[in-house]
Amino acid sequence: MYRVWNFLSQYSLLLIAGALIALFWANTDYASYHAFIKTELWQNPFVGHPHVEDGHVTRILTLEYLINDVLMALFFAMAGKEVWEAVILKNGSLRGKKALTPLIATLGGMLGPVVVYLGLAYFLWPDTYPDFANGWAIPTATDIAFSYLVGRMVFGAGHPAVRFLLLLAIADDAGGLIILAVFYPSGDLAVQWLLLSLGAALAVFFLANWLPLRLDGDNPEKPVSTWVREKLSFWPYAIAGVISWYGFQESGIHPALGLLPIVMTIPHADRAFGLYSEAQKYLGDLLNRIEHGLKFPVEIVLFLFGLANAGVLFSAIGEATWLVLLGLLIGKPLGIWVMGTIASGPLRLGLPEGMRNADLVVVGMVAAIGFTVALFVASVAFEPGLVQDAAKMGALFSFGAAVVALIGGKLFRVTKVDT
């Protein structure tokens, strides 16, 4: 593993800063905070919440919609890029037998929280169970950046459990994207609009990727594809991205996922060092160049995301808070340990050399940090109000998993490996 501290300090701390500002603002002057995030920026026919007046449909772009539905598409594009490379590259981290144990453990890490969340909701609060049930996916999330940071603190940078954790978090992201697309549509489904996204992806792949290489033939200088790469750069993919995003918005599937079809069409390197690797910056393919170009904008987007979504009142703490928190703190470690043990034992897939079954429990504790994606899912799982705010508070409290993991590392006698 390469050093990651610079990346983490820029991404994660800005997100924390936004969340802390939102918490302070909301708990000192909730009216002004709420008015701020609901600020109407533009009434138009194309982007925003649909609004019907006198039989005429328009869209209202609010600050909250701009952040959660438009700008967060850049964040999910970067997450999707990591998942895509892990799956598609010959030596991708989610290919082959080496990835099977983390993948099976990920399945446990997603099912465990769901069982705990829904089980507790049903048995402890049966009368209000329908009010909470739709939040089942909130505790399935794992925040890659924070979990990776805490994993290094618990295991040391050189421990195989850190790599295991990173694979698990990437796979968790992939599962989370699927859950968002399938179970949390942003409106009435009109899946025919996805043909627009598919068409944009196919068109840009054919015109800006496949066709130039085809025209180059066996010419070692690759004049056509070089001209496209140098002169057109990312612009064809940006245009296709706008079209794809619009298709997702109109289809009813959350538009923050709208760039994912385009990510898969961008020329990429034949290898990847990983999202947190300094060596990644030396890859000169277009996909990595776009990722580097988005680095600073996404830092700002994450700050704004924390600002727009973490502003909940402490008085909102309630049943949904404990359901999300216990789903993460109990369901994650238990699910990862059970399924990881089944994979390494009865299925004989094994664990990485130097990693014990006991380490699976600690990995599960680290993975219980939901934060970013958990906040996002909470914002789409529930309508604005007390239940949503309570669920968001549970996502924020999942930071406590870091303390639990550090204590768990001591109790399970984890041997730190720093090199």
Backbone torsions as a table, in degrees:
resi	resn	phi	psi	omega
1	MET	NA	142.8	177.4
2	TYR	-95.9	166.0	-177.5
3	ARG	-66.9	141.9	-173.4
4	VAL	-128.6	2.5	-169.0
5	TRP	-62.9	-37.7	-179.2
6	ASN	-63.3	-44.9	178.9
7	PHE	-59.6	-47.3	-176.1
8	LEU	-65.8	-38.4	-178.5
9	SER	-66.4	-35.9	-179.5
10	GLN	-75.2	-45.7	-176.9
11	TYR	-75.3	-55.4	-168.2
12	SER	-75.3	-40.1	-175.6
13	LEU	-71.0	-32.4	174.7
14	LEU	-65.8	-38.9	176.7
15	LEU	-62.5	-45.1	177.7
16	ILE	-60.8	-43.2	-179.2
17	ALA	-59.6	-45.1	178.4
18	GLY	-61.5	-41.2	-179.5
19	ALA	-66.1	-42.0	-179.2
20	LEU	-66.5	-41.7	177.3
21	ILE	-61.1	-43.1	179.9
22	ALA	-62.5	-44.3	179.0
23	LEU	-60.6	-45.9	-179.1
24	PHE	-64.9	-45.7	-177.8
25	TRP	-62.9	-47.9	-176.9
26	ALA	-64.5	-34.0	-176.6
27	ASN	-88.5	-3.4	174.6
28	THR	-110.3	-31.7	179.1
29	ASP	-153.1	77.3	-173.2
30	TYR	-63.5	-35.5	-177.5
31	ALA	-61.2	-45.6	-179.0
32	SER	-70.9	-35.0	177.3
33	TYR	-63.5	-47.6	-178.8
34	HIS	-63.0	-40.5	179.1
35	ALA	-64.8	-35.5	-179.2
36	PHE	-64.6	-51.7	-175.7
37	ILE	-72.1	-20.8	178.5
38	LYS	-94.7	10.2	179.7
39	THR	-55.0	128.2	177.8
40	GLU	-84.4	121.7	-176.2
41	LEU	-96.8	-34.3	-172.1
42	TRP	-164.2	126.5	172.0
43	GLN	-99.9	120.0	-169.7
44	ASN	-153.4	174.3	-179.3
45	PRO	-87.5	-4.7	-164.8
46	PHE	-115.6	-44.7	-167.9
47	VAL	-127.2	129.5	174.4
48	GLY	129.6	-173.5	177.2
49	HIS	-70.1	133.7	177.4
50	PRO	-67.4	141.0	-178.6
51	HIS	-138.7	126.3	-177.7
52	VAL	-106.7	125.5	177.7
53	GLU	-141.9	121.3	-178.3
54	ASP	56.0	38.3	178.0
55	GLY	76.6	0.8	-179.0
56	HIS	-106.1	126.8	-177.3
57	VAL	-94.5	124.0	172.1
58	THR	-126.3	173.9	176.5
59	ARG	-121.7	142.0	179.3
60	ILE	-114.7	118.1	178.3
61	LEU	-89.5	109.2	176.0
62	THR	-97.3	166.6	177.9
63	LEU	-61.8	-40.0	179.7
64	GLU	-62.4	-43.3	179.2
65	TYR	-65.9	-41.4	179.0
66	LEU	-57.8	-42.1	-177.7
67	ILE	-75.8	-53.8	-171.5
68	ASN	-75.5	-33.6	-172.2
69	ASP	-105.2	-27.4	-178.3
70	VAL	-102.0	-62.4	-173.8
71	LEU	-68.7	-34.1	179.9
72	MET	-66.3	-13.0	174.0
73	ALA	-60.6	-30.7	177.4
74	LEU	-67.6	-40.7	177.9
75	PHE	-63.2	-47.4	-178.6
76	PHE	-69.1	-26.8	174.4
77	ALA	-65.1	-40.8	178.5
78	MET	-67.5	-40.9	176.5
79	ALA	-64.3	-41.3	178.9
80	GLY	-64.4	-34.0	177.6
81	LYS	-61.0	-43.1	179.5
82	GLU	-65.5	-42.2	179.1
83	VAL	-64.5	-43.8	-178.3
84	TRP	-60.9	-47.4	179.9
85	GLU	-65.0	-37.6	-179.9
86	ALA	-64.4	-28.9	-177.2
87	VAL	-91.9	-40.5	-168.2
88	ILE	-88.7	-31.2	-176.2
89	LEU	-72.2	148.1	-176.5
90	LYS	-55.9	-40.8	178.6
91	ASN	-104.2	27.2	-179.8
92	GLY	-60.6	147.4	-173.7
93	SER	-69.5	-16.6	179.5
94	LEU	-108.5	26.7	176.8
95	ARG	-116.4	146.7	172.8
96	GLY	81.2	-179.2	-174.7
97	LYS	-63.5	-30.7	-176.3
98	LYS	-63.0	-22.1	-178.2
99	ALA	-94.5	-7.0	-172.4
100	LEU	-66.0	-44.7	-179.6
101	THR	-63.2	-47.6	175.4
102	PRO	-60.5	-36.1	-179.8
103	LEU	-67.1	-42.0	178.3
104	ILE	-67.8	-38.7	176.4
105	ALA	-63.7	-36.6	176.9
106	THR	-61.7	-41.3	177.3
107	LEU	-57.4	-44.1	176.4
108	GLY	-64.3	-36.9	180.0
109	GLY	-70.5	-13.1	175.9
110	MET	-101.7	-36.3	179.2
111	LEU	-74.3	-39.2	-178.8
112	GLY	-55.6	-51.1	178.6
113	PRO	-61.7	-35.8	179.3
114	VAL	-63.9	-44.9	-179.8
115	VAL	-62.7	-44.9	-179.4
116	VAL	-65.4	-46.9	-178.2
117	TYR	-59.2	-54.7	-176.7
118	LEU	-70.0	-35.7	179.0
119	GLY	-63.4	-48.0	179.3
120	LEU	-65.5	-40.6	179.7
121	ALA	-61.4	-39.5	-177.1
122	TYR	-73.3	-41.8	-174.3
123	PHE	-86.6	-31.2	-177.8
124	LEU	-89.5	-36.3	-177.6
125	TRP	-132.6	62.9	-175.7
126	PRO	-60.9	-33.0	-177.1
127	ASP	-67.7	-31.9	-177.8
128	THR	-107.8	12.1	-178.7
129	TYR	-52.0	-44.8	179.6
130	PRO	-60.5	-27.3	-179.6
131	ASP	-70.7	-27.7	-174.7
132	PHE	-103.5	-18.9	-167.9
133	ALA	-56.9	-35.6	-175.1
134	ASN	-69.5	-8.2	179.5
135	GLY	-90.9	13.0	-174.3
136	TRP	-57.3	-28.3	-176.1
137	ALA	-84.0	-12.1	-175.8
138	ILE	-58.8	-48.4	-177.5
139	PRO	-79.3	3.4	176.1
140	THR	-77.6	-12.5	-172.2
141	ALA	-78.0	150.1	170.7
142	THR	-129.9	126.3	177.8
143	ASP	-80.0	112.2	-173.5
144	ILE	-60.1	-50.8	-173.1
145	ALA	-61.0	-51.1	-176.9
146	PHE	-70.0	-39.5	-179.8
147	SER	-65.2	-37.6	178.9
148	TYR	-65.9	-42.4	178.4
149	LEU	-61.0	-49.0	-179.1
150	VAL	-67.1	-36.8	177.3
151	GLY	-58.7	-41.1	176.5
152	ARG	-65.5	-36.1	179.1
153	MET	-67.3	-37.2	-176.6
154	VAL	-80.5	-47.3	-171.9
155	PHE	-98.8	-21.4	-170.8
156	GLY	90.8	153.5	-172.8
157	ALA	-64.8	-27.0	-174.2
158	GLY	-96.3	0.7	-177.4
159	HIS	-74.4	136.9	179.5
160	PRO	-61.4	-22.3	178.9
161	ALA	-64.7	-26.0	179.7
162	VAL	-68.7	-43.5	176.6
163	ARG	-65.0	-41.2	177.0
164	PHE	-57.6	-45.3	-179.8
165	LEU	-62.1	-41.6	-178.8
166	LEU	-66.3	-41.3	176.1
167	LEU	-61.5	-43.6	179.8
168	LEU	-61.8	-42.3	-178.2
169	ALA	-67.0	-38.5	178.1
170	ILE	-64.6	-45.6	178.7
171	ALA	-63.3	-36.8	177.4
172	ASP	-61.9	-40.5	176.7
173	ASP	-60.4	-43.2	179.3
174	ALA	-61.0	-45.4	177.9
175	GLY	-62.6	-38.8	178.9
176	GLY	-64.2	-38.7	178.1
177	LEU	-63.4	-40.3	178.7
178	ILE	-65.4	-44.0	179.2
179	ILE	-59.8	-45.0	179.5
180	LEU	-60.1	-43.8	-176.5
181	ALA	-68.0	-39.5	-172.2
182	VAL	-86.1	-44.9	-169.3
183	PHE	-100.9	-13.5	-176.3
184	TYR	-128.7	64.8	175.3
185	PRO	-64.0	151.6	-177.4
186	SER	-86.7	-5.3	179.7
187	GLY	-172.5	-164.1	176.5
188	ASP	-63.2	132.3	-176.5
189	LEU	-70.5	133.3	173.2
190	ALA	-139.1	72.7	-167.9
191	VAL	-62.9	-15.5	178.5
192	GLN	-61.3	-25.1	177.8
193	TRP	-67.3	-20.7	176.8
194	LEU	-65.9	-19.9	174.8
195	LEU	-62.5	-32.1	176.4
196	LEU	-64.2	-44.3	178.1
197	SER	-64.2	-44.4	179.1
198	LEU	-62.3	-42.6	178.6
199	GLY	-62.3	-41.2	178.2
200	ALA	-62.7	-42.1	-179.8
201	ALA	-65.3	-45.8	-179.2
202	LEU	-65.7	-40.9	-178.0
203	ALA	-64.0	-46.5	-177.1
204	VAL	-71.4	-33.6	176.3
205	PHE	-64.7	-43.7	-177.6
206	PHE	-69.4	-47.8	-172.5
207	LEU	-78.7	-35.5	-173.7
208	ALA	-107.1	-4.9	-175.9
209	ASN	-127.4	-67.3	-174.2
210	TRP	-68.2	-48.7	-174.2
211	LEU	-62.8	-46.6	177.2
212	PRO	-57.5	-41.9	178.2
213	LEU	-65.1	-36.9	178.4
214	ARG	-64.9	-41.7	-179.9
215	LEU	-68.7	-29.3	177.4
216	ASP	-68.0	-31.0	-178.6
217	GLY	57.7	-129.8	-178.7
218	ASP	-94.2	7.3	-179.9
219	ASN	-64.7	115.3	-175.8
220	PRO	-66.1	-20.2	-178.7
221	GLU	-81.5	-13.4	177.3
222	LYS	47.4	57.5	-173.3
223	PRO	-65.1	-39.8	-176.3
224	VAL	-70.4	-51.8	-179.0
225	SER	-64.6	-32.8	176.4
226	THR	-65.7	-42.4	178.3
227	TRP	-62.6	-44.2	179.3
228	VAL	-60.8	-44.1	-177.2
229	ARG	-67.1	-40.4	-175.1
230	GLU	-83.7	-39.0	-174.7
231	LYS	-88.0	-42.2	-178.8
232	LEU	-89.2	-30.1	177.2
233	SER	53.0	-129.0	-174.5
234	PHE	-89.4	-3.9	-170.3
235	TRP	-61.2	-42.4	177.1
236	PRO	-58.1	-36.4	-178.9
237	TYR	-75.4	-32.4	175.7
238	ALA	-64.9	-43.8	178.5
239	ILE	-63.4	-45.2	177.8
240	ALA	-62.4	-34.9	179.1
241	GLY	-64.0	-41.5	177.7
242	VAL	-62.5	-43.6	179.8
243	ILE	-64.6	-44.3	-179.8
244	SER	-63.8	-42.7	178.7
245	TRP	-58.8	-44.0	-179.9
246	TYR	-63.3	-38.9	177.2
247	GLY	-61.2	-40.7	178.0
248	PHE	-66.0	-42.5	179.9
249	GLN	-59.7	-46.2	-177.3
250	GLU	-72.4	-24.3	-178.4
251	SER	-76.3	-19.3	-176.3
252	GLY	95.3	-9.0	174.2
253	ILE	-82.8	144.7	-171.1
254	HIS	-55.1	122.9	-174.9
255	PRO	-66.7	-16.3	176.8
256	ALA	-62.5	-16.5	177.3
257	LEU	-93.4	4.7	-168.5
258	GLY	-67.7	-18.9	-179.4
259	LEU	-88.8	-10.7	-174.3
260	LEU	-59.1	-41.3	178.5
261	PRO	-61.4	-30.6	-177.8
262	ILE	-77.4	-34.5	178.5
263	VAL	-54.0	-38.4	-175.9
264	MET	-72.6	-10.5	-178.5
265	THR	-98.6	-9.1	-173.3
266	ILE	-82.3	134.2	178.3
267	PRO	-56.5	134.2	-176.4
268	HIS	-130.4	164.8	178.8
269	ALA	-69.8	166.2	177.7
270	ASP	-88.1	8.6	173.9
271	ARG	-155.0	168.6	177.8
272	ALA	-147.3	134.6	177.9
273	PHE	-85.9	-20.7	179.4
274	GLY	116.4	154.7	-174.7
275	LEU	-57.0	-32.6	-172.6
276	TYR	-101.4	14.4	-175.4
277	SER	-97.6	132.0	175.4
278	GLU	-65.2	-29.7	-179.8
279	ALA	-65.6	-18.5	-178.2
280	GLN	-60.6	-28.6	-176.3
281	LYS	-69.9	-14.4	179.6
282	TYR	-87.3	-3.4	175.0
283	LEU	-82.9	123.5	-172.5
284	GLY	-100.9	12.2	178.6
285	ASP	-69.5	161.0	-173.8
286	LEU	-62.5	-38.5	-178.2
287	LEU	-61.5	-43.8	179.0
288	ASN	-72.7	-32.8	176.1
289	ARG	-64.1	-39.9	177.1
290	ILE	-64.8	-42.5	178.6
291	GLU	-59.0	-43.7	179.7
292	HIS	-65.2	-37.0	177.6
293	GLY	-66.4	-28.6	-179.4
294	LEU	-85.7	-9.2	-172.1
295	LYS	-53.9	-54.8	-178.5
296	PHE	-67.7	-45.6	177.0
297	PRO	-56.3	-39.6	-178.8
298	VAL	-69.2	-31.9	174.4
299	GLU	-58.2	-45.1	179.6
300	ILE	-67.2	-40.3	178.8
301	VAL	-59.4	-42.7	-179.6
302	LEU	-67.1	-35.5	174.2
303	PHE	-61.6	-47.1	179.8
304	LEU	-65.0	-36.1	178.0
305	PHE	-62.1	-45.4	176.5
306	GLY	-60.8	-41.3	-179.3
307	LEU	-64.8	-38.4	-174.5
308	ALA	-84.6	-16.2	-171.6
309	ASN	-121.2	-16.4	-176.0
310	ALA	-97.3	5.1	-178.4
311	GLY	-82.5	75.9	-179.9
312	VAL	-118.5	150.3	180.0
313	LEU	-77.3	139.9	176.6
314	PHE	-61.6	-26.0	178.4
315	SER	-70.7	-10.3	-179.9
316	ALA	-79.6	-9.1	179.9
317	ILE	-55.9	126.6	-177.2
318	GLY	-160.2	-156.8	-175.1
319	GLU	-56.3	-44.3	-177.9
320	ALA	-63.0	-31.4	177.2
321	THR	-59.9	-48.6	-176.7
322	TRP	-73.0	-31.5	178.0
323	LEU	-64.8	-45.8	179.1
324	VAL	-65.8	-46.1	-176.0
325	LEU	-65.3	-45.5	-179.9
326	LEU	-71.4	-32.2	174.4
327	GLY	-59.2	-40.2	178.6
328	LEU	-75.2	-50.0	-172.2
329	LEU	-73.6	-28.4	179.6
330	ILE	-103.9	-49.6	-174.7
331	GLY	-65.4	-41.0	-178.9
332	LYS	-62.3	-58.7	-178.4
333	PRO	-60.3	-41.3	-178.1
334	LEU	-65.3	-46.3	-179.2
335	GLY	-64.1	-43.6	-179.9
336	ILE	-65.7	-41.6	-180.0
337	TRP	-65.9	-46.4	-177.3
338	VAL	-63.0	-52.6	-175.9
339	MET	-71.9	-35.5	176.9
340	GLY	-65.4	-38.0	178.0
341	THR	-67.6	-40.4	176.9
342	ILE	-61.8	-42.7	-179.1
343	ALA	-65.8	-43.5	-176.4
344	SER	-79.2	-25.8	-177.7
345	GLY	-97.4	-89.6	-177.1
346	PRO	-55.2	-37.3	179.8
347	LEU	-82.8	-9.7	175.1
348	ARG	57.8	35.9	176.5
349	LEU	-88.5	-20.6	174.6
350	GLY	76.7	172.9	175.3
351	LEU	-117.8	159.5	176.2
352	PRO	-56.3	146.0	-180.0
353	GLU	-57.7	129.8	-179.7
354	GLY	94.4	1.9	179.6
355	MET	-114.1	134.7	-177.9
356	ARG	-103.4	163.6	174.8
357	ASN	-61.0	-35.5	178.9
358	ALA	-61.8	-30.2	178.8
359	ASP	-65.5	-25.3	178.4
360	LEU	-60.9	-38.3	179.5
361	VAL	-62.9	-44.1	-178.8
362	VAL	-68.4	-38.7	174.6
363	VAL	-57.8	-42.0	177.9
364	GLY	-62.7	-37.6	177.2
365	MET	-63.7	-42.5	179.0
366	VAL	-65.3	-42.3	-178.0
367	ALA	-67.8	-10.6	179.9
368	ALA	-74.6	-2.0	174.7
369	ILE	-78.3	104.2	-175.2
370	GLY	-90.4	-49.7	177.9
371	PHE	32.5	-98.3	-167.0
372	THR	-55.2	-60.2	-176.0
373	VAL	-69.1	-34.8	177.7
374	ALA	-62.1	-41.5	175.8
375	LEU	-61.3	-42.3	-178.7
376	PHE	-63.9	-47.1	-179.1
377	VAL	-63.2	-39.0	178.4
378	ALA	-60.3	-35.7	-177.9
379	SER	-71.3	-21.6	179.0
380	VAL	-105.4	-17.8	-178.6
381	ALA	-76.0	-33.5	-176.8
382	PHE	-123.9	150.9	172.1
383	GLU	-69.5	151.4	177.4
384	PRO	-53.5	134.6	-178.6
385	GLY	154.0	-165.0	-173.4
386	LEU	-64.1	-41.5	-177.8
387	VAL	-66.2	-44.1	178.1
388	GLN	-61.4	-45.1	-179.9
389	ASP	-62.3	-40.5	178.6
390	ALA	-64.1	-41.3	178.9
391	ALA	-65.4	-39.9	177.2
392	LYS	-62.4	-38.0	178.2
393	MET	-62.5	-37.1	175.8
394	GLY	-62.9	-39.7	177.1
395	ALA	-63.5	-40.2	178.5
396	LEU	-67.1	-41.4	-179.6
397	PHE	-67.2	-14.7	-179.4
398	SER	-64.7	-11.4	171.3
399	PHE	-56.4	-26.9	178.6
400	GLY	-60.0	-19.5	177.8
401	ALA	-61.8	-26.1	177.6
402	ALA	-63.0	-43.9	178.3
403	VAL	-65.9	-43.0	178.4
404	VAL	-59.2	-42.4	-178.5
405	ALA	-66.5	-40.3	178.7
406	LEU	-63.7	-41.5	176.6
407	ILE	-67.7	-42.4	178.5
408	GLY	-60.3	-37.3	177.4
409	GLY	-59.4	-37.9	177.7
410	LYS	-71.7	-45.5	-176.8
411	LEU	-64.7	-37.1	-179.0
412	PHE	-92.6	9.8	173.4
413	ARG	53.7	51.4	176.1
414	VAL	-69.7	130.5	176.6
415	THR	-92.5	114.0	-178.6
416	LYS	-70.3	137.9	177.6
417	VAL	-123.8	105.5	-172.8
418	ASP	-87.8	-15.0	-179.2
419	THR	-133.4	NA	NA
